[in-house]
Amino acid sequence: MTSLSVEILAADAAEPITSAGNAQLGIAVLAGIAVIVLLITRFKLHAFLALTIGSLALGAFAGAPLADTIKSFTTGLGTTVAGVGVLIALGAILGKLLADSGGADQIVDTILAKASGRAMPWAMVLIASVIGLPLFFEVGIVLLIPVVLLVAKRGNYSLMRIGVPALAGLSVMHGLIPPHPGPLVAIDAVGANLGVTLALGLLVAIPTVIIAGPVFSRFAARWVDIPAPEKMIPARPSEELEKRPGFGATVATVLLPVVLMLVKALVDIVVDDPDNSVQKVTDVIGSPLIALLAAVIVGMFSLGRAAGFSKERLSSTVEKSLAPIAGILLIVGAGGGFKQTLIDIGVGQMILDFSKNWSIPALLLAWLIAVAIRLATGSATVATISAAGLVAPLAEGMSTGEISLLVLAIGAGSLFFSHVNDAGFWLVKEYFGMNVGQTIKTWSVMETIISVVGIAFVLLLSLVL
């Protein structure tokens, strides 16, 4: 988020569009969220429409003029899409290149060739975490699950022993690590430093994914002992290709944006001089836009051309990657509109007023709010966006590290206990051939472990920072 947008948000928060008291605002927030939850869960309305209607209901319950509520919503939507829309698009292009070129399969096959026996769950975590960096969660599942099923069948492994680590790797990347949409929107909403958030996110993600993945999979395999369903093992797309990109080139391409953003964060901390020429260069190449754009351009050669793609095939791959993200962009944008409406009616100040008398830490409060919205809506992205809007005022006066931890607390809360109102729940259930009870004992418990362990490590880091 730019300093200008931070100033605008601060000004908006300082001059609410309604003079309603805290009691009315509290009721308005609960009613607005209830409308969103009801529309998504009971009437199965698309999250974009639910968030739009919920924002208008929020303003109406708070007694704000309709014209002002519409202005707040559209301003928030525009600002959010402008801030993260291009990044989501670039991430989608990189993910499509990785999948279609056979780069993802190359990573999988290379790591699996080196791993066996007890090392296999750890190999699955590594595969899912690397591939999960540029991919949306649903795309990652579709890409990885066939591999999980094949490995379980051919190696005679327990499906849960192999599958849970892969799901944990994907889920942790989705909730905690930019450039995924949820973390990006939270970073934008609270004004966090992306590089610092990425660095701290990796510190939290590594122990979290180990505990929720390989460690928990031992118990999950005992609770649910099922074979890989034959009907769910399709052929992989790259089997039709004559050649695939190399393992080293593929991994380097995937990690390029992460490395560039981490270099920027490191230089910002060590040099800390805006006039320094080195810092000026890293500020440019380490910005998320340039870092992801560089990875996409490199990927066209290291992935696309290496797989023998023609110029026309590359153009077609890019075009096909953008269509599926339209819904995600609309949901993220509407979430930004809901967040801005919350800020403009004065909810931020209300939370500040209440939290002064509470002994609960801001990080834990952010996590609890995200947990509540996640349980109600089933959407990690909606939970992240809404919680970020509610707790954004708490970031005022925090250090750079603390603001980044606030983002991670929200991200951890957004993953809590996936259940029947979450599309991911049904995706995992069907792919693994489980019933609802088995899915709860494995997938839902794993998500809860990620959430709880994640906030525990965030709170531990806050003692240091």
Secondary structure, DSSP 8 states (H G I E B T S, - for coil): --HHHHHHHHHHHHS-S----HHHHHHHHHHHHHHHHHHHHTS---HHHHHHHHHHHHHHHTT--HHHHHHHHHHHHHHHHHHHHHHHHHHHHHHHHHHHTTHHHHHHHHHHHH--GGGHHHHHHHHHHHHHTTS-HHHHHHHHHHHHHHHHHHTT--HHHHHHHHHHHHHHHHHHSTTSHHHHHHHHHHT--HHHHHHHHHHHHHHHHHIIIIIHHHHHHHH------GGG----GGGG-S----HHHHHHHHHHHHHHHHHHHHHHHHT--TT-HHHHHHHHHTSHHHHHHHHHHHHIIIIIGGGT--HHHHHHHHHHHHGGGHHHHHHHHHHHHHHHHHHHTTHHHHHHHHHTT--S-HHHHHHHHHHHHHHHH--HHHHHHHHHHHHGGGGTT--HHHHHHHHHHHHHHTTS---TT-HHHHHHHHHHT--HHHHIIIIIHHHHHHHHHHHHHHHHHHHH-
